[in-house]
Amino acid sequence: METTAIASTLKGGEWLIKPGNTDNIFTPEDFTEEQIMIRDMCLQFLKTEVLPMMDRIDKAEPGLMPALMEKAGEQGLLSASVPEEYGGIGKDFVTSTIVSEALGGGYSFSVAMSAHAGIGTLPILYFGTEEQKKKYIPKLATGEWKGSYGLTEPGSGSDALGAKSTATLSADGKYYILNGQKCWITNGGFADIFTVFAKIDGDKFTAFILERGMEGFTQGQEEHKMGIKGSSTVQLYFQDCKVPVENVLGEIGRGHIIAFNILNIGRLKLDAAAVGGSKGALSESIQYANTREQFKLPISKFGAIKYKLAEMAIRIYADESALYRTAKWIDEKEHELLAAGKPFNEALLGAAEEFAIECAILKVHGSEVLDYVVDEGVQIHGGNGFSDEYSISRAYRDSRINRIFEGTNEINRLLSVDMMLKRAMKGQLDLMGPAKNVQKELMSIPEFGDSDDKPFATELKTIANMKKSILMVAGAAVQKLMATLSKEQEIIMNIADMSIKTFVAESMLLRIIKAVEKTGEENNKIQLAMLHVYLNDAVDALAKAGKEAINSFAEGDEQKMMLLGLKRFTKSAPFNSKDARRLIAAKLIEDGKYSL
């Protein structure tokens, strides 16, 4: 699909200091006919090939998961990101995101598929030599070979560069001799090809391509996990494992470039899968609520259940809005870099790196939305939700890993703020100017009333004020704590939570403004209700996180002034969220599924 870069696309992190607009907001309502067809094909694959097999998959029936992946490969579902010249279907980044979302409701299958198509394939595709790509990618694209990725070690999880595995060049210069072990390796029990990281001479962190059957390469037993039971998870052991020198992936000593760049894409795709899983779990909960009777009424008639269904839908819709906004930004940046002469691998990786802040935000928000949805789903099912006879219990167990995968949510929160501040210090992002303007505004007399009667003026002002509250808190924290801020993780987490809520709220607002401009308010009543509930709650969440941060580092007059400023920036009009949620729930209950 042809895509043209839009000049108004923001740089990574720039949404915080510039107003968003509908010119560069891409939404699910903008999907092409081809993208909708691909999404429907993925959903049909889950319905016919995967979901009927879930009990067998969860029992880790030998050969079943690899066979399913081969079937998916035959339909092109594993190779959306792979160029046609290497046997893939060569779709754009948005389309590959749609595939990740649509297959996200496949429980353990989704985990195996995502690991294969993402971290199992992309390192070779983006960093391999031409010979390596021609040898491995076509068979990975079809699913004939399955891919895996070995980074984590028993002593190094979040601290990936603390890995202890070593690689030493053999005396004849033909092999690297690997020693060490890796743990929590998804697809490790059946994969054919592994991207593994080790330190050459004890300090040069480097990636290698390993093949099953290499001398000195063995695997442990399958792990018994709380969830995603059907996905293969093993330890890998290297005892004088001989890896040909031509299997070094990328540059020696530059393995971190591969590890961290692939993670940016992985974080966004994890969010996409979480959106798909959330929609499936909510639809299941709606159907159950419509059929389960208590006190001679379907439980979907009760206000407490309506609240849950509506809130689940609101959070899914909000997250989906931020997901496709970011996916399109990455897609446009990739095409911009291609037009500037960058090869395809550098173009997509550069684009993903540009929006690494947003990818971290999406990973946190999406995994926590999924956790909320499945938790409330179990609650709606009551005692049945605790029974393995109902798949909501599987969804609940399987969801929990997503807050740990692809960097823990704590690490991603810290990273999202750290990357923003580093870009500001390098002059790539002008945070200081807007932060100083907010400080000046705090010293001025506040404006009373709002004469702006343009559509969505109130909502846009709310978002602008949310951004001001972040700039005020972050700016003051940097000034006050300077070099010690990195040790104040609680404050950074507060700022991250404020940023996450604001980015998602703005994405949702812009999506709905675009929809209303196109089809009118009457056709978007439910979306408008969701927006106002989400904004109302987001402002309250910002006030709480901001207050915690301010009280952690400020005191005296400075503290009083900032708390007053925060109150000014997080002011909201009275709003009847109960009626709004009931309107949303009525639509879901009538449709019998998530239909927004």
ROMARKE-217094 format. One record per residue (C-alpha): x, y, z; residue in one letter. Coordinates in pm, 1 decimal, m for minus. Example, Ala and Ser with C-alpha at 12.3 -4.5 7.8 and 13.67 -1.06 7.14 Angstrom:
BEGIN
xx_yy_zz_residuo
1230.0_m450.0_780.0_A
1367.0_m106.0_714.0_S
end
This chain:
BEGIN
xx_yy_zz_residuo
0.0_0.0_0.0_M
136.0_339.1_m94.8_E
175.8_587.2_187.7_T
289.8_946.2_163.8_T
464.7_1120.4_449.2_A
272.7_1403.0_610.8_I
492.9_1702.6_681.2_A
296.8_1788.8_995.9_S
390.2_1462.4_1170.6_T
528.5_1538.4_1514.1_L
867.3_1421.2_1632.7_K
881.0_1168.2_1912.9_G
776.3_1329.3_2241.4_G
672.0_1651.5_2070.5_E
303.0_1593.8_2143.5_W
376.5_1719.8_2496.2_L
468.9_2069.1_2377.4_I
259.1_2105.7_2062.7_K
m117.6_2091.5_2023.2_P
m243.6_1783.5_1844.1_G
m455.9_1816.8_1534.3_N
m668.1_1591.8_1318.7_T
m443.7_1642.8_1013.9_D
m202.3_1377.8_1138.1_N
m427.1_1148.3_1340.1_I
m481.4_805.1_1188.1_F
m762.7_595.9_1333.0_T
m918.9_252.2_1280.6_P
m1193.8_430.4_1089.2_E
m926.8_506.3_825.3_D
m841.0_140.6_754.8_F
m840.2_57.0_383.5_T
m1052.1_m222.2_237.6_E
m738.2_m436.2_212.2_E
m652.2_m376.4_578.3_Q
m1004.4_m469.6_686.3_I
m984.2_m785.8_473.0_M
m650.6_m882.1_633.8_I
m790.8_m816.0_982.2_R
m1096.0_m1031.2_909.8_D
m874.3_m1308.7_773.1_M
m673.9_m1309.4_1098.4_C
m989.7_m1317.6_1310.2_L
m1125.2_m1604.1_1100.7_Q
m798.3_m1794.9_1144.3_F
m829.7_m1763.1_1521.6_L
m1194.1_m1868.1_1514.6_K
m1145.3_m2178.2_1300.2_T
m787.7_m2293.4_1364.9_E
m683.5_m2172.9_1710.0_V
m968.8_m2120.0_1957.6_L
m1119.4_m2469.6_1911.6_P
m774.7_m2610.2_1998.9_M
m710.1_m2409.3_2314.1_M
m739.9_m2695.4_2562.5_D
m499.1_m2902.2_2355.0_R
m268.0_m2603.7_2312.4_I
m263.4_m2537.3_2688.7_D
m170.0_m2899.6_2749.6_K
130.4_m2841.5_2520.4_A
33.9_m3124.0_2286.4_E
359.3_m3211.0_2103.7_P
379.1_m3065.5_1754.4_G
50.4_m2873.1_1772.5_L
183.6_m2518.9_1813.0_M
447.6_m2554.8_1537.5_P
177.4_m2697.1_1306.6_A
m53.3_m2402.5_1376.3_L
229.1_m2159.0_1308.0_M
294.8_m2330.8_975.8_E
m73.7_m2291.5_885.6_K
m53.1_m1924.0_977.7_A
260.7_m1894.9_765.8_G
82.3_m2045.0_465.4_E
m173.3_m1761.7_487.0_Q
97.0_m1494.8_516.4_G
11.5_m1411.7_876.9_L
372.8_m1449.0_996.3_L
529.6_m1229.2_732.7_S
338.5_m901.5_714.9_A
662.0_m714.2_796.1_S
883.3_m916.6_560.4_V
954.2_m773.6_211.1_P
835.8_m979.9_m86.3_E
1194.4_m1037.6_m199.0_E
1247.8_m1250.8_114.2_Y
921.3_m1442.4_84.8_G
696.2_m1213.1_287.0_G
384.3_m1018.3_194.4_I
560.2_m684.3_243.9_G
286.1_m475.4_404.8_K
324.8_m136.1_569.2_D
373.0_m89.9_942.1_F
9.1_m6.2_1012.6_V
m105.0_m327.6_842.2_T
143.2_m538.0_1039.8_S
5.8_m370.8_1354.9_T
m346.7_m467.1_1250.4_I
m229.7_m829.9_1214.1_V
m82.5_m820.2_1567.0_S
m406.5_m682.0_1706.1_E
m635.6_m922.1_1521.4_A
m433.8_m1225.1_1635.0_L
m403.9_m1086.8_1988.9_G
m707.1_m1279.3_2111.4_G
m536.0_m1613.8_2054.1_G
m396.2_m1665.8_2405.5_Y
m74.9_m1875.3_2396.7_S
m82.8_m1892.2_2017.1_F
m59.4_m1512.5_2005.1_S
249.9_m1523.5_2225.1_V
422.7_m1784.0_2007.2_A
325.4_m1606.3_1685.4_M
432.4_m1262.0_1811.7_S
766.4_m1392.5_1934.9_A
833.1_m1566.0_1603.6_H
725.1_m1280.2_1373.8_A
884.6_m1015.3_1595.4_G
1196.3_m1087.1_1798.6_I
1244.0_m1423.8_1627.4_G
1261.0_m1282.0_1274.6_T
1321.5_m906.3_1276.9_L
1677.7_m903.0_1417.9_P
1797.7_m1104.4_1116.8_I
1579.3_m908.9_874.5_L
1702.5_m569.8_996.0_Y
2061.8_m645.0_1096.7_F
2160.0_m951.8_895.6_G
2395.6_m959.5_599.0_T
2240.7_m1028.6_260.7_E
2359.7_m1388.3_286.1_E
2203.6_m1428.9_631.9_Q
1873.2_m1280.3_517.3_K
1854.0_m1501.7_208.8_K
1935.1_m1810.6_414.6_K
1696.6_m1758.4_706.3_Y
1418.6_m1510.1_631.0_I
1222.9_m1697.3_358.2_P
1182.5_m2004.8_579.6_K
1097.8_m1792.6_884.5_L
842.1_m1602.8_675.1_A
654.8_m1919.5_583.2_T
681.6_m2079.1_925.2_G
888.2_m2370.4_793.9_E
1150.0_m2255.1_1044.4_W
1043.7_m2108.7_1377.2_K
1230.3_m1823.7_1540.2_G
1328.4_m1745.8_1896.8_S
1531.9_m1486.2_2087.5_Y
1773.9_m1533.7_2376.7_G
1850.4_m1222.9_2578.6_L
1738.6_m1277.6_2939.8_T
1964.0_m1463.9_3183.9_E
1905.5_m1582.8_3541.5_P
2098.1_m1283.0_3675.2_G
1999.3_m1021.2_3417.3_S
1638.3_m934.4_3335.9_G
1581.4_m559.9_3314.6_S
1959.0_m513.1_3315.0_D
2006.4_m683.4_2977.3_A
2363.4_m558.8_2937.2_L
2456.5_m737.1_3260.8_G
2451.3_m1069.1_3073.0_A
2722.5_m1318.4_3169.3_K
2722.1_m1541.1_2857.7_S
3059.1_m1524.1_2682.0_T
3192.4_m1582.6_2330.7_A
3557.8_m1647.8_2249.6_T
3710.0_m1678.2_1902.5_L
3846.1_m2027.1_1836.0_S
4219.7_m2076.9_1766.3_A
4154.3_m2134.9_1395.7_D
3935.7_m1820.2_1373.1_G
3639.6_m2013.6_1227.1_K
3406.8_m2021.8_1527.3_Y
3298.3_m1831.5_1834.0_Y
3280.9_m2058.1_2136.8_I
2972.7_m1966.1_2343.4_L
2933.6_m2046.8_2712.1_N
2645.0_m1950.1_2935.3_G
2268.9_m1983.7_2964.1_Q
1946.5_m1800.8_2880.2_K
1609.9_m1826.5_3054.7_C
1243.3_m1760.4_2982.0_W
1297.2_m1821.1_2611.0_I
964.1_m1816.0_2425.7_T
938.6_m2077.9_2147.3_N
1265.6_m2219.6_2276.9_G
1137.2_m2577.1_2290.3_G
1068.0_m2605.9_1918.5_F
1241.4_m2312.9_1745.2_A
1493.1_m2379.2_1468.7_D
1667.7_m2039.3_1467.5_I
1775.4_m1834.4_1770.9_F
1910.3_m1481.5_1803.7_T
2135.4_m1503.6_2110.0_V
2342.1_m1237.8_2286.0_F
2681.6_m1290.7_2448.6_A
2991.5_m1086.4_2531.0_K
3297.0_m1140.0_2313.4_I
3610.3_m1132.6_2529.0_D
3388.8_m1056.1_2827.4_G
3286.6_m704.8_2726.4_D
3175.2_m674.7_2359.8_K
2798.9_m736.3_2378.0_F
2719.4_m907.6_2047.7_T
2434.4_m1093.3_1876.1_A
2470.3_m1435.5_1710.5_F
2243.8_m1651.9_1495.6_I
2226.4_m2004.4_1634.4_L
2065.5_m2307.6_1475.7_E
1909.4_m2598.9_1658.8_R
2155.9_m2889.0_1659.4_G
2473.5_m2681.9_1683.1_M
2739.9_m2861.8_1884.9_E
2727.3_m2762.4_2254.7_G
2375.8_m2610.8_2233.5_F
2108.2_m2774.3_2450.6_T
1778.8_m2676.4_2608.8_Q
1611.5_m2735.6_2943.4_G
1268.4_m2874.1_3026.1_Q
952.8_m2676.7_2956.4_E
873.8_m2429.9_3233.7_E
546.3_m2470.5_3424.9_H
393.7_m2124.0_3414.9_K
100.4_m1944.7_3576.2_M
m36.3_m1848.7_3235.4_G
37.8_m1876.1_2861.7_I
71.0_m2246.4_2934.8_K
55.0_m2342.5_2568.7_G
358.5_m2136.8_2472.1_S
696.8_m2305.6_2488.6_S
929.3_m2154.5_2749.2_T
1266.7_m2313.8_2823.2_V
1619.8_m2237.8_2930.7_Q
1900.2_m2254.7_2674.3_L
2247.2_m2383.4_2764.4_Y
2571.8_m2321.6_2579.7_F
2869.8_m2538.1_2669.0_Q
3156.0_m2467.5_2431.8_D
2891.7_m2414.4_2163.5_C
3055.9_m2368.4_1822.8_K
2899.1_m2082.0_1623.6_V
3050.4_m2007.2_1278.5_P
3197.9_m1655.9_1258.2_V
2964.3_m1582.4_965.8_E
2676.4_m1615.2_1214.0_N
2769.1_m1298.7_1401.3_V
2463.1_m1072.8_1363.5_L
2536.0_m704.5_1312.2_G
2854.1_m545.2_1441.6_E
3071.8_m691.9_1715.3_I
3015.5_m498.8_2036.8_G
2693.8_m342.7_1904.8_R
2446.3_m606.0_2018.4_G
2266.5_m352.3_2235.5_H
2162.8_m166.7_1919.1_I
1981.9_m479.0_1801.8_I
1829.8_m559.3_2141.5_A
1694.0_m213.7_2214.4_F
1575.0_m122.5_1863.6_N
1382.5_m446.3_1826.1_I
1223.8_m380.2_2166.2_L
1072.3_m51.9_2042.2_N
874.5_m236.9_1776.2_I
798.0_m520.3_2017.9_G
645.4_m281.7_2270.8_R
404.6_m134.0_2019.6_L
311.6_m478.6_1886.0_K
253.0_m602.6_2241.5_L
5.0_m319.3_2286.0_D
m163.4_m419.6_1959.6_A
m200.7_m778.1_2081.9_A
m332.4_m648.6_2414.8_A
m601.3_m449.8_2232.0_V
m706.9_m765.4_2047.3_G
m708.9_m970.3_2366.3_G
m906.2_m701.2_2548.5_S
m1175.1_m688.5_2280.8_K
m1214.3_m1065.2_2293.7_G
m1238.3_m1074.5_2673.2_A
m1492.5_m790.7_2681.1_L
m1709.5_m952.4_2412.8_S
m1706.2_m1275.2_2613.0_E
m1804.7_m1085.4_2927.8_S
m2091.3_m906.0_2751.5_I
m2228.1_m1235.3_2618.9_Q
m2207.7_m1391.0_2963.7_Y
m2377.5_m1091.9_3129.6_A
m2660.8_m1111.2_2876.6_N
m2730.0_m1478.1_2945.0_T
m2651.9_m1516.7_3316.1_R
m2961.0_m1451.0_3528.1_E
m2979.1_m1354.5_3893.5_Q
m3294.5_m1238.3_4074.0_F
m3484.5_m1336.7_3753.8_K
m3295.5_m1080.1_3543.6_L
m2990.2_m1094.9_3314.9_P
m2703.3_m948.6_3516.3_I
m2641.4_m701.2_3231.0_S
m2950.6_m518.1_3362.0_K
m2770.8_m421.6_3683.9_F
m2592.0_m88.4_3720.3_G
m2280.8_m238.8_3878.6_A
m2231.4_m465.2_3574.3_I
m2308.3_m183.0_3330.7_K
m2035.6_22.0_3496.5_Y
m1782.1_m255.8_3441.3_K
m1874.5_m320.8_3077.3_L
m1866.2_49.3_2991.5_A
m1536.1_113.9_3167.5_E
m1374.4_m181.8_2993.5_M
m1490.4_m47.3_2656.1_A
m1374.2_307.4_2731.8_I
m1022.1_195.0_2817.5_R
m997.4_m29.8_2511.4_I
m1116.2_246.4_2277.3_Y
m874.5_495.7_2431.2_A
m579.2_259.5_2402.4_D
m665.7_166.6_2044.4_E
m673.2_537.5_1957.1_S
m318.1_590.2_2086.7_A
m196.3_268.2_1922.2_L
m291.8_356.2_1566.2_Y
m193.3_720.2_1606.3_R
159.1_603.7_1689.1_T
167.7_322.8_1431.6_A
90.0_573.0_1156.9_K
357.7_811.6_1282.8_W
612.9_530.2_1260.5_I
484.6_435.8_914.9_D
515.4_795.0_790.5_E
860.4_841.7_940.8_K
972.4_517.3_776.3_E
858.4_641.8_435.3_H
1025.7_977.0_498.3_E
1355.8_800.7_570.8_L
1314.6_574.4_266.1_L
1259.3_882.1_50.3_A
1583.1_1025.1_194.4_A
1772.7_719.5_67.8_G
1786.1_502.1_381.2_K
1768.4_122.6_324.9_P
1441.9_m36.5_445.0_F
1592.0_m182.8_763.4_N
1742.8_146.8_879.2_E
1423.5_330.3_782.1_A
1187.4_128.5_1003.3_L
1429.7_101.0_1293.5_L
1498.5_474.5_1275.6_G
1125.8_543.8_1269.5_A
1061.1_318.3_1569.1_A
1348.1_477.6_1758.8_E
1205.5_823.3_1686.4_E
886.5_717.0_1864.1_F
1045.9_501.9_2134.8_A
883.5_718.8_2404.0_I
539.0_651.0_2263.4_E
614.6_278.1_2223.5_C
703.1_258.2_2594.0_A
382.5_445.0_2684.8_I
171.5_211.0_2471.5_L
327.3_m99.4_2622.5_K
244.6_15.2_2975.0_V
m104.4_139.3_2899.4_H
m209.1_m152.9_2680.4_G
m90.7_m423.6_2919.8_S
m265.9_m253.1_3211.6_E
m588.4_m209.8_3014.1_V
m583.2_m582.1_2932.8_L
m522.6_m665.9_3299.0_D
m818.7_m448.6_3398.3_Y
m1046.9_m600.3_3135.0_V
m973.2_m963.6_3220.2_V
m994.0_m894.9_3595.0_D
m1336.8_m736.0_3561.3_E
m1429.2_m1012.2_3318.1_G
m1366.1_m1273.2_3586.6_V
m1570.6_m1065.3_3830.9_Q
m1865.1_m1049.9_3589.5_I
m1847.0_m1427.9_3551.8_H
m1852.3_m1464.7_3931.3_G
m1763.4_m1812.8_4054.3_G
m1767.2_m1942.9_3696.6_N
m1486.0_m1702.7_3615.9_G
m1265.1_m1902.2_3851.1_F
m1337.8_m2222.9_3661.0_S
m1124.2_m2353.4_3377.5_D
m1446.5_m2438.2_3193.7_E
m1476.4_m2068.0_3107.6_Y
m1205.1_m1917.2_2891.4_S
m1209.3_m1587.9_3084.6_I
m998.5_m1769.6_3347.2_S
m740.9_m1843.9_3077.9_R
m749.6_m1479.3_2965.6_A
m689.6_m1370.9_3326.1_Y
m386.5_m1597.7_3371.7_R
m241.5_m1525.8_3030.0_D
m270.5_m1147.7_3066.8_S
m40.0_m1112.3_3365.2_R
286.0_m1171.6_3178.5_I
235.6_m865.8_2957.3_N
335.3_m626.2_3235.6_R
670.5_m810.6_3247.1_I
735.1_m889.1_2877.5_F
931.9_m640.5_2662.8_E
1070.3_m461.3_2968.1_G
866.4_m441.6_3288.8_T
609.6_m164.0_3314.5_N
824.4_m1.2_3581.4_E
1122.7_7.4_3345.9_I
907.1_140.8_3062.6_N
763.6_414.5_3282.5_R
1112.9_523.0_3383.7_L
1234.5_500.9_3023.9_L
952.0_711.6_2883.6_S
1048.4_1004.8_3108.2_V
1423.7_947.0_3083.9_D
1413.8_950.5_2702.1_M
1206.8_1269.9_2703.3_M
1452.0_1447.6_2935.0_L
1757.2_1324.6_2743.1_K
1615.6_1456.3_2417.3_R
1555.4_1788.8_2586.8_A
1916.7_1801.8_2711.6_M
2044.1_1723.3_2360.9_K
1834.6_2003.4_2214.4_G
1618.1_1761.4_2015.0_Q
1307.8_1859.4_2209.5_L
1237.8_2205.7_2349.5_D
1091.3_2129.3_2688.9_L
1253.1_2416.4_2876.6_M
1081.2_2693.5_2681.0_G
727.8_2561.7_2736.2_P
811.7_2471.6_3099.9_A
925.4_2831.8_3165.3_K
607.0_2960.2_3002.9_N
404.4_2750.1_3244.2_V
601.1_2894.3_3536.1_Q
521.2_3246.9_3412.7_K
155.0_3153.3_3382.3_E
153.8_3038.1_3744.2_L
265.0_3386.4_3850.5_M
m8.6_3554.5_3645.3_S
m373.5_3613.0_3726.2_I
m575.7_3315.5_3605.9_P
m824.7_3359.4_3324.0_E
m1189.3_3342.2_3424.0_F
m1445.2_3212.1_3180.5_G
m1387.6_3080.0_2832.4_D
m1526.6_3272.3_2539.1_S
m1414.2_3012.6_2285.5_D
m1730.7_2850.5_2151.9_D
m1564.9_2640.5_1881.7_K
m1644.2_2267.0_1882.4_P
m1439.9_2075.8_2140.4_F
m1281.3_2397.0_2275.1_A
m1335.4_2281.0_2634.8_T
m1187.7_1937.4_2573.1_E
m887.3_2077.1_2385.6_L
m824.0_2321.6_2670.6_K
m842.3_2033.3_2918.6_T
m568.3_1849.3_2725.3_I
m357.9_2166.8_2702.1_A
m385.2_2210.5_3079.7_N
m293.4_1846.9_3139.2_M
24.5_1906.6_2938.3_K
95.6_2219.5_3143.7_K
66.1_2020.4_3465.3_S
327.1_1771.8_3336.3_I
564.4_2049.0_3230.4_L
520.9_2223.6_3566.1_M
593.2_1911.6_3772.5_V
871.0_1774.8_3550.9_A
1035.7_2113.9_3507.0_G
1039.9_2183.2_3880.4_A
1164.1_1832.2_3958.8_A
1454.7_1869.6_3715.6_V
1546.2_2213.6_3853.2_Q
1523.1_2105.0_4215.9_K
1679.9_1760.2_4200.3_L
1913.6_1790.9_3900.2_M
2143.8_1487.8_3878.9_A
1973.6_1308.4_4168.4_T
1636.9_1287.5_3989.4_L
1730.8_949.5_3842.3_S
1737.5_808.4_4196.9_K
1388.5_938.1_4271.8_E
1203.4_668.3_4083.4_Q
873.5_735.3_4256.4_E
867.2_1092.8_4123.1_I
961.3_978.5_3772.9_I
679.9_721.2_3787.3_M
433.6_994.5_3885.7_N
542.7_1202.8_3585.9_I
519.3_896.0_3362.0_A
163.9_825.4_3476.8_D
68.3_1185.7_3401.7_M
223.9_1158.2_3055.6_S
58.1_825.3_2974.7_I
m288.0_951.9_3066.0_K
m238.4_1271.7_2867.4_T
m106.0_1107.7_2550.5_F
m387.4_852.3_2547.0_V
m655.5_1111.8_2627.7_A
m537.3_1340.8_2348.7_E
m526.7_1051.0_2102.1_S
m883.4_959.3_2193.3_M
m1000.6_1319.4_2165.1_L
m846.4_1370.3_1821.5_L
m996.1_1043.1_1696.2_R
m1342.9_1152.6_1806.4_I
m1306.9_1506.8_1670.0_I
m1217.2_1352.8_1333.8_K
m1516.8_1118.4_1351.3_A
m1758.0_1399.1_1441.8_V
m1623.0_1620.5_1163.1_E
m1686.2_1335.7_920.4_K
m2018.3_1186.9_1034.2_T
m2163.9_1429.4_1289.5_G
m2235.5_1423.8_1663.6_E
m2550.4_1212.2_1638.2_E
m2354.2_921.1_1488.5_N
m2088.9_947.2_1758.1_N
m2294.7_978.5_2077.4_K
m2137.8_671.0_2232.5_I
m1784.1_784.5_2144.3_Q
m1850.9_1128.6_2292.9_L
m1977.1_969.2_2613.8_A
m1660.7_755.7_2632.5_M
m1444.6_1062.0_2575.3_L
m1602.8_1261.4_2854.2_H
m1578.7_976.2_3103.6_V
m1214.5_912.8_3015.6_Y
m1119.0_1282.0_3027.9_L
m1299.7_1331.6_3359.0_N
m1113.1_1039.7_3517.9_D
m780.2_1128.9_3353.4_A
m786.3_1478.6_3502.1_V
m846.0_1332.2_3849.2_D
m560.5_1083.1_3797.1_A
m327.4_1365.8_3693.3_L
m419.4_1565.1_4001.7_A
m335.2_1270.8_4226.7_K
m4.4_1181.2_4055.0_A
99.9_1547.3_4036.4_G
23.3_1604.6_4402.4_K
227.0_1299.6_4505.1_E
523.2_1420.2_4298.6_A
510.2_1780.8_4423.6_I
483.7_1673.7_4785.7_N
790.3_1452.7_4734.5_S
1033.5_1731.0_4645.5_F
882.1_2075.6_4713.5_A
804.3_2256.3_5037.2_E
702.2_2596.0_5168.0_G
583.6_2865.7_4926.6_D
708.1_2672.6_4624.0_E
496.8_2374.0_4723.8_Q
187.6_2590.1_4783.4_K
226.0_2767.2_4449.8_M
268.1_2441.9_4257.9_M
m27.2_2274.4_4429.5_L
m241.8_2575.8_4342.6_L
m115.9_2557.2_3985.5_G
m193.6_2187.2_3969.0_L
m544.1_2257.7_4097.3_K
m586.9_2519.3_3825.7_R
m465.5_2284.2_3550.9_F
m672.9_1986.6_3665.2_T
m999.3_2168.1_3715.8_K
m1304.0_2001.6_3559.8_S
m1673.3_2080.5_3538.7_A
m1927.4_1858.6_3715.5_P
m2011.8_1557.3_3499.1_F
m2262.5_1273.6_3534.5_N
m2042.6_978.1_3447.3_S
m2307.0_727.9_3562.3_K
m2546.8_820.4_3283.1_D
m2264.5_830.0_3027.9_A
m2151.3_481.0_3126.1_R
m2509.1_350.9_3109.7_R
m2542.2_486.0_2754.8_L
m2219.6_307.9_2654.0_I
m2321.5_m15.7_2825.9_A
m2661.6_m13.4_2654.8_A
m2489.9_m16.3_2315.7_K
m2258.9_m303.7_2414.1_L
m2542.5_m506.7_2565.0_I
m2761.3_m455.6_2259.5_E
m2482.2_m560.1_2020.6_D
m2375.3_m852.3_2239.6_G
m2006.9_m776.9_2183.1_K
m1745.0_m500.7_2178.0_Y
m1859.1_m306.2_1871.5_S
m1695.9_33.9_1902.7_L
end
